Amino acid sequence: MPTTTQDVDPLALERQVCFALAVTNRAVLAVYRPLLEPLGLTHPQYLVMLALWDNANADGVPLSVKQVAALLQLEPATISPMLKRLEALGLITRTRSSADERTTHVELTAEGRALRRRALDIPPAVVARLGVDLAELEHLHKVLTRINAAAVAAGALDA
């Protein structure tokens, strides 16, 4: 006998998008972990480095902590400990703005810029370990980006 919409429990765990996202997040991060270890980075630190590599200004103007946080859709207080650790690793520098002492600038060091070359191996290694077609991953990225934008528009990240 076919299942009807009335027969489906709307609270069934396996039907929850939040559950699928949570378990997939843990599983995918577990794929990244051994790939990032040789770089000396955790996944959150890797995301910070990606943001810095992506947005390193050719004109030499550094990003502020606030700008890095915005790129990662996080609060500045959340990324501050990560930045401190990345600075201790010699990958970035943090300096107070001379124009506004409330602003802290974040810049890649030569070592931080050089790490990008080693990180180029990470995306294809993740794709290979997942064993999922690249087109499928690109489609998933597009859908997740659209869902994130809808959640942000709905005020999901408002304080």
C-alpha positions as CSV (number, residue, x, y, z in Angstrom):
1,M,0.0,0.0,0.0
2,P,1.5,3.4,-1.0
3,T,2.4,5.9,1.7
4,T,0.3,9.1,1.7
5,T,1.2,12.5,2.9
6,Q,-1.0,11.8,6.0
7,D,1.1,8.7,6.9
8,V,4.4,10.6,7.0
9,D,5.3,11.9,10.5
10,P,6.5,15.5,10.1
11,L,8.7,15.0,13.1
12,A,10.5,11.9,11.9
13,L,14.2,12.4,12.5
14,E,15.3,11.0,9.2
15,R,13.0,13.5,7.4
16,Q,14.5,16.6,9.1
17,V,16.7,18.9,6.9
18,C,18.4,20.1,10.1
19,F,19.4,16.5,11.0
20,A,20.7,15.8,7.5
21,L,22.7,19.0,7.5
22,A,24.1,18.3,11.0
23,V,25.3,14.7,10.3
24,T,26.6,15.7,6.8
25,N,28.5,18.6,8.4
26,R,30.2,16.3,10.9
27,A,31.0,13.7,8.2
28,V,32.4,16.2,5.7
29,L,34.5,17.9,8.4
30,A,35.9,14.5,9.3
31,V,37.0,14.2,5.7
32,Y,38.8,17.5,5.9
33,R,40.5,16.9,9.2
34,P,43.4,14.6,8.0
35,L,43.9,16.7,5.0
36,L,44.3,19.9,7.0
37,E,46.5,18.4,9.7
38,P,49.7,18.6,7.6
39,L,49.0,22.3,7.1
40,G,48.6,22.8,10.9
41,L,45.1,24.1,10.5
42,T,41.7,23.3,11.9
43,H,38.7,23.6,9.7
44,P,37.6,26.9,11.1
45,Q,41.1,28.2,10.7
46,Y,41.1,26.9,7.1
47,L,37.9,28.9,6.5
48,V,39.6,32.1,7.8
49,M,42.6,31.5,5.6
50,L,40.4,30.9,2.6
51,A,38.7,34.3,3.3
52,L,42.1,36.0,3.5
53,W,43.5,34.3,0.4
54,D,40.3,35.2,-1.5
55,N,40.3,38.8,-0.4
56,A,43.9,39.8,-0.1
57,N,43.9,43.3,-1.6
58,A,46.4,43.9,-4.4
59,D,46.5,47.5,-3.3
60,G,47.9,46.5,0.1
61,V,44.8,47.5,2.1
62,P,44.3,44.9,4.8
63,L,41.0,43.5,5.8
64,S,39.6,44.4,9.2
65,V,38.5,41.7,11.7
66,K,35.0,42.9,11.2
67,Q,35.3,42.3,7.4
68,V,36.8,38.8,7.9
69,A,33.9,38.0,10.3
70,A,31.4,39.3,7.8
71,L,32.8,37.1,5.0
72,L,32.5,34.1,7.2
73,Q,29.1,35.1,8.5
74,L,30.4,35.1,12.1
75,E,30.7,37.6,14.9
76,P,34.1,39.2,15.3
77,A,34.3,37.8,18.9
78,T,34.0,34.3,17.4
79,I,36.9,34.6,15.0
80,S,39.2,36.5,17.4
81,P,40.6,33.4,19.1
82,M,41.2,31.8,15.7
83,L,43.0,34.9,14.5
84,K,45.2,34.8,17.6
85,R,46.1,31.2,17.0
86,L,46.8,31.9,13.3
87,E,49.1,34.8,14.4
88,A,50.9,32.5,16.8
89,L,51.4,30.1,13.9
90,G,53.0,32.9,11.9
91,L,50.4,32.9,9.2
92,I,48.9,36.4,9.8
93,T,49.5,39.6,11.6
94,R,47.0,41.7,13.5
95,T,47.6,45.4,13.9
96,R,45.5,48.2,15.3
97,S,44.4,50.8,12.7
98,S,46.2,54.1,13.1
99,A,43.0,55.9,11.9
100,D,40.7,54.1,14.3
101,E,42.1,52.2,17.3
102,R,38.9,50.2,17.6
103,T,39.7,48.5,14.2
104,T,42.2,45.7,13.9
105,H,43.6,44.8,10.5
106,V,44.5,41.3,9.5
107,E,47.1,40.6,6.9
108,L,48.7,37.4,5.6
109,T,52.4,36.9,6.3
110,A,54.7,35.6,3.6
111,E,54.3,32.2,5.3
112,G,50.5,32.6,5.2
113,R,50.6,33.4,1.5
114,A,52.9,30.5,0.8
115,L,50.6,28.1,2.6
116,R,48.0,28.7,-0.1
117,R,50.1,26.7,-2.6
118,R,50.0,23.7,-0.3
119,A,46.2,24.2,0.3
120,L,45.5,23.9,-3.4
121,D,45.6,20.1,-3.0
122,I,42.7,20.2,-0.4
123,P,39.6,20.6,-2.7
124,P,40.5,17.8,-5.2
125,A,41.4,15.5,-2.3
126,V,38.0,16.2,-0.6
127,V,36.2,15.5,-3.9
128,A,38.2,12.2,-4.3
129,R,37.5,11.1,-0.7
130,L,33.8,11.8,-0.9
131,G,33.6,9.9,-4.2
132,V,30.8,12.2,-5.3
133,D,30.6,13.7,-8.8
134,L,31.9,17.2,-9.0
135,A,28.8,18.4,-10.8
136,E,26.7,17.0,-7.9
137,L,28.8,18.8,-5.3
138,E,28.5,22.1,-7.4
139,H,24.7,21.6,-7.5
140,L,24.7,21.0,-3.7
141,H,26.7,24.1,-3.2
142,K,24.3,26.2,-5.3
143,V,21.3,24.8,-3.3
144,L,22.9,25.4,0.1
145,T,23.9,28.9,-0.9
146,R,20.3,29.6,-1.9
147,I,19.0,28.2,1.4
148,N,21.5,30.2,3.4
149,A,20.5,33.4,1.6
150,A,16.9,32.7,2.3
151,A,17.6,32.0,6.0
152,V,19.7,35.2,6.2
153,A,16.8,37.2,4.5
154,A,14.4,35.7,7.0
155,G,16.5,37.1,9.8
156,A,18.2,33.9,10.9
157,L,21.4,35.5,11.8
158,D,20.0,38.6,13.5
159,A,21.2,39.2,17.0
